[in-house]
Each structure stands twice: as C-alpha cells, then as structure tokens.
Amino acid sequence: MLTLATKAQRDISRSITKQLEMPSLDDIKAVILQCLNRDPNGIRFGKKALVGIKMGNELRLDSSKLAVWVAVDFTRSNQHKKAISKLEKEINKTPDTQSRHGC
C-alpha cells in the first residue's frame, strides 16, 4: 500500500519518464545528477506536488504493526517460533482483554 505522498512522487517520476521517451545515457545521467544534487527546481516541483496531501492514520507505524512485520520476516525465513513469540509478546502488552483472548 502506498501513501498519498508516495503516489504523488511516483506520478512525478512517471511524468519525467514520459518527457524522456527515448533518453540517451546523458539524459539519464542528467536526471540522476539532479536527484543526487538535490536540484532546487526539482525540490520546488516536488513540494508543490505534495502540498495539501493529508496523511491517513492507517499508515502510521505503531508497535503492533511493527510486530506483525517482524513476524512476517521471521516466517519468511522459517523462524516460526520467533514469529509466534513476537506476536504473543505484542498481544500480551494489549490492555484490552477482548483483544487478548480473541473474544
């Protein structure tokens, strides 16, 4: 899931890509250098695209979301006991007894 800001930045990248339909290596190098050197015009353009974007709460990082991501990483590397342990520790920190007991 992408944030609204990330989607806006992606749209800017797509716009630049369309402008450089058949770029030469020098064109590509120039764009990369503009990014790396933090070209003031590029920064200004990017800021204008982000003005007014409101961030949603669903993407704010909290300890339970982080625990899920860590557990997924453990699962991907076949460390299932560590994944379960991470989730159980996070669940046990939850003050809501209904959430803790799955009711």
Secondary structure, DSSP 4 states (H G I P E B T S, - for coil): ---HHHHHHHHHHHHHHHHTSS--HHHHHHHHHHHHTT-HHHHHHHHHHHTTPPPPGGG---HHHHHHHHHHHHHHTT-HHHHHHHHHHHHHT---HHHHHT-
